[in-house]
Amino acid sequence: MADDKIILFPQNKIVNQNRVGNNVSPEEHQRIVEEQTKEFVESTVDDIAYTLLDKFINAGIRTKEDTFTVDLALAIDCIRGLIYRDFKKYHPAQALSDKMVQVKVHRNGQKSAKLDYSMVIDEKHKPHRPLSADVQKEVKDISDMEGVEFIPDFDPDN
């Protein structure tokens, strides 16, 4: 039988008998859940950060620059906020995202996010609009078309 290979912990060696089993108070249980959630989020964020950093290094990005460190720190903290939000836990990066990002649902049900930096930066650093109003309207009209396909006059693989 498979149970024959299980070695039980000797009951007489348990130091705190009152903490064995379901004798944990709801407050203690909540504290343990919070602690384990934080450990999970932080280890997941660390894994993502190391993987991302490795990809940047392999892509030849100058990772030793101070500006890189600043930008990466912000990106990683936003990822941390994203994961905490999945656990319904607050993180300050969520407030930044909520303030400057709007999700738009297109006619076909597809979602896209629009970032509005003017909500968090002053006027002198405000990004400029690269396209005129006419060009923006034309691009919007083209992107709203369904079933439109571009077929080039030449073979792009040659």
N, C-alpha and C positions, 0 to 999 in steps of 0.2 A: 504494500500500500504506500502511496506517495507521502502520506502524513508521517510515516515512520522516520523520515529524514529531517523532520523539523525539530530543532533543539529549542526548547522554551527557556526564556530567561528565568533564572531561579527567583521565585517570589520573595524568599527571605533576604535577598540582596538589595531589594528596593529601599532606598533611603527615605524618600518622602512618599509614604503610602497614600497620604491624602491627595496627592496630585495624579494618581493613577486612575485611568478610566475617564468617566464623564464628570468628574468632580471639579471641572473648571467653570468659574463664574462667567456670566455673559460678558462682563467688562474685560476679564482676562482673555477670553476667546477673541473679542474684538481687537485687543491689543496685539495678539498673536497674528491675526489676519492682516492687520495693518503692517506689521513688521515683515511678514512674509511677502506681502504685495510690494513693499518698498524694495526688498532684496531682489525680487523677480524683475521689477522694472529696471533697477539699476544694473543688474547683470545683463539684461537684454540690451539696454542702451549701450553698455560697454562693448558687447559683441558687435552691435551695429556700427559703433564708432570705429572700432579697430578694422572691421571689414571695409568701411568707407575710406578710412585713412590709407589702407593698403591699395585700394583702387585708385585713389588720387596719386599715390607714389608711382604706381605702375603706369599711370597716364602721363607722368612727367610733370605733374603740377608741383610748383615750388612750395612745399609744405613747411619749410623752415621760416618763412616770412611771418612777421607778427600779424599782418592783415589776414593771412590764411588762418592763423590760430583764432583770431577774433570771429571771422566768418564761420569757421567750423564750430566754435563754441555755441554760437547762436543757433546754427542748424541742429546740432545735437540736443540742445535744450528744447527746441521745438519738437523734436522726436520724442524726448522725454515727456513733454506735455501731451503729445498724441497718445502715448501708451497709458499714461495716468488717466486720461479721459476715457479710455476703453474700460478702465476699472471704476469709472464714475468718481474719480478722485481729482481734486483741484490741483492745478499747477499754474504758476504765473504766465507761462508761455501760451496757455490757452486763452487768456485775456487778450494777449497781443494778436493771436490768430482771429479771435472773435471780432476784434475791433477793425482789422484791416482786410479781412477776406470775406467775400460774398460768393455764395454758390448759386450758379444759374442753371436752371433746368431747361434744356432746349426742347423744341417741338417733338423730336424723336425720342425724348426721355433721357438722353445723354446729359450728364452733368459736367460742368466745368467751373473752375474757381477763378475769380478775378481778384487780384491783389490791389489795394488802394493804399499806397505808401503815404499819401498826403494825410492820412489819419494819424500818423505817428512821427512824421518828420516836418521840419519847418519849411517855410516858403523858399529859402535860398537853395535848399537841397532838393526841391521838388523835381521829380523827373519830368522831362519834356515829352510832348506827344510827337512821335516821329512822323506821323501821317496827317495830312490835311483832312478836313471834314469830308471833302468829296471822295478822297481815296478810302477813308474809313467806311463811308456809306457803300461804296462799290465792293469793298472786301466783305462787308457784312452781307450784302445782297448775294454775293457769290457763295459765301459759306452757308447761307440759308437754303441754297438750292439742293434738292435731293435728286439723285439719279444722274447727276452730271459727271461725265467721265472725260478725262483728258487723254487724248491719244496723240503722241508726238509724231511728227513727220519723218523722224529718223530713228534708228536703233540706238538707244543710249548706251548699250553695251559695247559698241564698236569705238 
